[in-house]
Amino acid sequence: MCEPDPKNDHVPVPEFRQLVNYPNAKHFARCVMCNDDTHKIPKQNKGVCTSCDEGVWMLLNSGMQIRWCKGCKNFKKWISFGIKGHSTKCERCRTQQAERYALNKKERAIDAGVPAEVVESLDKNE
């Protein structure tokens, strides 16, 4: 689990282009973080390979710990992943995903003709 870092709490994460180690690597089908071409680079990962999107990175100038969020499609502070520090998504994205899932579950129940009182109980069980 990640540890709170009071000295970096108020400091925003730098822009993506400032975080990459090899900015031109993407043009050569290589990872922008490790410059390696042996790992898959998903199109939605902005040039970050599947190995680098799993790790926690430390910014040398500030000591800030960052991690790739597959929901935001960007680097976020590791602390924003909360108690699930090695999750693929930050807390905000996990919460949004849970809300969408609950809404879709309710909509599917309505479409399937489930009685209204049962659909209402879905909200109470969440």
FIKE-46293 format. One record per residue (C-alpha): residue number from 1; residue in one letter; x, y, z. Coordinates in pm, 1 decimal. Example, Ala and Ser with C-alpha at 12.3 -4.5 7.8 and 13.67 -1.06 7.14 Angstrom:
! residues 2
<n = 1	res = A	east = 1230.0	north = -450.0	up = 780.0>
<n = 2	res = S	east = 1367.0	north = -106.0	up = 714.0>
***
This chain:
! residues 126
<n = 1	res = M	east = 0.0	north = 0.0	up = 0.0>
<n = 2	res = C	east = 118.8	north = 351.4	up = -71.3>
<n = 3	res = E	east = 214.4	north = 592.8	up = 200.6>
<n = 4	res = P	east = 84.4	north = 951.9	up = 221.8>
<n = 5	res = D	east = 345.4	north = 1207.1	up = 127.1>
<n = 6	res = P	east = 268.0	north = 1543.2	up = 293.4>
<n = 7	res = K	east = 533.3	north = 1733.9	up = 98.7>
<n = 8	res = N	east = 370.0	north = 1636.5	up = -235.3>
<n = 9	res = D	east = 2.0	north = 1648.2	up = -135.9>
<n = 10	res = H	east = -51.0	north = 1992.6	up = -288.7>
<n = 11	res = V	east = 178.9	north = 1938.0	up = -588.7>
<n = 12	res = P	east = -2.6	north = 1831.3	up = -908.0>
<n = 13	res = V	east = 129.4	north = 1550.1	up = -1124.2>
<n = 14	res = P	east = 324.0	north = 1698.8	up = -1416.8>
<n = 15	res = E	east = 180.5	north = 1670.5	up = -1767.2>
<n = 16	res = F	east = 224.6	north = 1336.2	up = -1941.9>
<n = 17	res = R	east = 479.2	north = 1471.7	up = -2191.2>
<n = 18	res = Q	east = 697.4	north = 1584.7	up = -1900.4>
<n = 19	res = L	east = 689.9	north = 1239.0	up = -1740.4>
<n = 20	res = V	east = 798.7	north = 1019.5	up = -2029.7>
<n = 21	res = N	east = 1160.6	north = 908.9	up = -2040.2>
<n = 22	res = Y	east = 1181.4	north = 855.9	up = -2417.8>
<n = 23	res = P	east = 939.8	north = 1096.0	up = -2592.6>
<n = 24	res = N	east = 1029.3	north = 983.5	up = -2947.1>
<n = 25	res = A	east = 1015.9	north = 609.7	up = -2873.0>
<n = 26	res = K	east = 646.4	north = 588.9	up = -2960.7>
<n = 27	res = H	east = 729.7	north = 667.2	up = -3325.2>
<n = 28	res = F	east = 948.5	north = 354.8	up = -3332.8>
<n = 29	res = A	east = 693.6	north = 122.2	up = -3161.4>
<n = 30	res = R	east = 892.3	north = 133.6	up = -2838.1>
<n = 31	res = C	east = 774.5	north = 216.6	up = -2484.9>
<n = 32	res = V	east = 801.3	north = 584.8	up = -2390.0>
<n = 33	res = M	east = 903.9	north = 488.3	up = -2036.8>
<n = 34	res = C	east = 1155.5	north = 203.4	up = -2082.7>
<n = 35	res = N	east = 1235.8	north = 231.8	up = -2457.9>
<n = 36	res = D	east = 1177.7	north = -144.4	up = -2490.3>
<n = 37	res = D	east = 994.6	north = -311.0	up = -2778.7>
<n = 38	res = T	east = 942.1	north = -656.9	up = -2625.6>
<n = 39	res = H	east = 618.3	north = -575.7	up = -2439.3>
<n = 40	res = K	east = 281.6	north = -501.6	up = -2592.7>
<n = 41	res = I	east = 182.6	north = -132.7	up = -2610.7>
<n = 42	res = P	east = -197.9	north = -97.7	up = -2606.3>
<n = 43	res = K	east = -328.7	north = 183.5	up = -2829.9>
<n = 44	res = Q	east = -502.6	north = 353.0	up = -2535.8>
<n = 45	res = N	east = -181.9	north = 361.8	up = -2327.6>
<n = 46	res = K	east = -18.8	north = 661.3	up = -2500.8>
<n = 47	res = G	east = 294.6	north = 459.4	up = -2574.1>
<n = 48	res = V	east = 334.8	north = 304.7	up = -2224.2>
<n = 49	res = C	east = 396.8	north = -71.9	up = -2246.0>
<n = 50	res = T	east = 212.9	north = -334.4	up = -2041.4>
<n = 51	res = S	east = 515.6	north = -380.8	up = -1816.8>
<n = 52	res = C	east = 552.5	north = -11.8	up = -1732.7>
<n = 53	res = D	east = 180.1	north = 45.9	up = -1677.4>
<n = 54	res = E	east = 194.5	north = -197.7	up = -1383.6>
<n = 55	res = G	east = 474.2	north = -33.0	up = -1191.0>
<n = 56	res = V	east = 503.9	north = 256.9	up = -950.7>
<n = 57	res = W	east = 734.8	north = 532.3	up = -1070.4>
<n = 58	res = M	east = 917.2	north = 785.7	up = -855.2>
<n = 59	res = L	east = 990.7	north = 1133.0	up = -986.3>
<n = 60	res = L	east = 1352.4	north = 1204.4	up = -901.5>
<n = 61	res = N	east = 1314.4	north = 1580.7	up = -860.4>
<n = 62	res = S	east = 1026.2	north = 1563.1	up = -610.7>
<n = 63	res = G	east = 1014.3	north = 1205.3	up = -484.8>
<n = 64	res = M	east = 647.4	north = 1188.3	up = -590.7>
<n = 65	res = Q	east = 526.0	north = 834.1	up = -657.2>
<n = 66	res = I	east = 306.7	north = 791.7	up = -964.9>
<n = 67	res = R	east = 128.3	north = 502.4	up = -1130.2>
<n = 68	res = W	east = -51.9	north = 458.3	up = -1463.9>
<n = 69	res = C	east = -432.6	north = 464.7	up = -1431.3>
<n = 70	res = K	east = -603.7	north = 263.8	up = -1703.0>
<n = 71	res = G	east = -926.7	north = 454.5	up = -1642.7>
<n = 72	res = C	east = -782.0	north = 806.3	up = -1669.7>
<n = 73	res = K	east = -530.3	north = 693.8	up = -1934.1>
<n = 74	res = N	east = -265.0	north = 895.1	up = -1755.8>
<n = 75	res = F	east = -25.2	north = 892.4	up = -1462.9>
<n = 76	res = K	east = -180.4	north = 968.5	up = -1124.3>
<n = 77	res = K	east = -31.0	north = 1000.3	up = -778.3>
<n = 78	res = W	east = 5.6	north = 655.6	up = -627.8>
<n = 79	res = I	east = -183.1	north = 776.5	up = -320.8>
<n = 80	res = S	east = -493.8	north = 826.8	up = -540.9>
<n = 81	res = F	east = -514.2	north = 447.3	up = -580.5>
<n = 82	res = G	east = -598.9	north = 423.6	up = -209.3>
<n = 83	res = I	east = -584.4	north = 93.8	up = -25.4>
<n = 84	res = K	east = -580.5	north = -89.6	up = -358.9>
<n = 85	res = G	east = -245.0	north = 58.6	up = -451.7>
<n = 86	res = H	east = -173.6	north = -205.3	up = -715.0>
<n = 87	res = S	east = -513.3	north = -176.4	up = -880.8>
<n = 88	res = T	east = -521.8	north = -80.6	up = -1248.7>
<n = 89	res = K	east = -748.4	north = 219.1	up = -1179.2>
<n = 90	res = C	east = -743.8	north = 504.5	up = -928.2>
<n = 91	res = E	east = -1018.4	north = 535.4	up = -665.5>
<n = 92	res = R	east = -1210.6	north = 791.5	up = -872.5>
<n = 93	res = C	east = -1221.3	north = 561.7	up = -1176.1>
<n = 94	res = R	east = -1313.6	north = 256.9	up = -964.9>
<n = 95	res = T	east = -1599.9	north = 454.1	up = -805.9>
<n = 96	res = Q	east = -1725.0	north = 570.8	up = -1146.1>
<n = 97	res = Q	east = -1705.6	north = 216.0	up = -1278.0>
<n = 98	res = A	east = -1904.9	north = 84.0	up = -980.2>
<n = 99	res = E	east = -2171.5	north = 351.9	up = -1032.3>
<n = 100	res = R	east = -2199.0	north = 270.0	up = -1404.3>
<n = 101	res = Y	east = -2223.9	north = -101.0	up = -1322.5>
<n = 102	res = A	east = -2504.4	north = -38.8	up = -1070.8>
<n = 103	res = L	east = -2693.1	north = 180.8	up = -1318.0>
<n = 104	res = N	east = -2654.5	north = -74.7	up = -1598.0>
<n = 105	res = K	east = -2767.7	north = -352.6	up = -1364.6>
<n = 106	res = K	east = -3078.9	north = -152.8	up = -1277.0>
<n = 107	res = E	east = -3149.0	north = -70.5	up = -1643.6>
<n = 108	res = R	east = -3109.4	north = -436.9	up = -1744.6>
<n = 109	res = A	east = -3353.7	north = -537.6	up = -1470.9>
<n = 110	res = I	east = -3608.8	north = -281.3	up = -1593.2>
<n = 111	res = D	east = -3563.6	north = -397.8	up = -1954.6>
<n = 112	res = A	east = -3612.9	north = -758.5	up = -1843.6>
<n = 113	res = G	east = -3947.6	north = -668.2	up = -1685.4>
<n = 114	res = V	east = -3842.7	north = -707.6	up = -1323.7>
<n = 115	res = P	east = -4108.7	north = -558.7	up = -1089.4>
<n = 116	res = A	east = -4043.4	north = -199.7	up = -970.9>
<n = 117	res = E	east = -4013.4	north = -297.5	up = -602.0>
<n = 118	res = V	east = -3737.8	north = -545.6	up = -685.7>
<n = 119	res = V	east = -3553.5	north = -284.7	up = -895.6>
<n = 120	res = E	east = -3576.9	north = -39.0	up = -604.0>
<n = 121	res = S	east = -3424.1	north = -300.0	up = -373.4>
<n = 122	res = L	east = -3120.3	north = -314.6	up = -605.0>
<n = 123	res = D	east = -3038.7	north = 42.2	up = -497.6>
<n = 124	res = K	east = -3058.2	north = -53.6	up = -128.6>
<n = 125	res = N	east = -2828.1	north = -352.8	up = -173.4>
<n = 126	res = E	east = -2547.2	north = -153.5	up = -338.7>
***
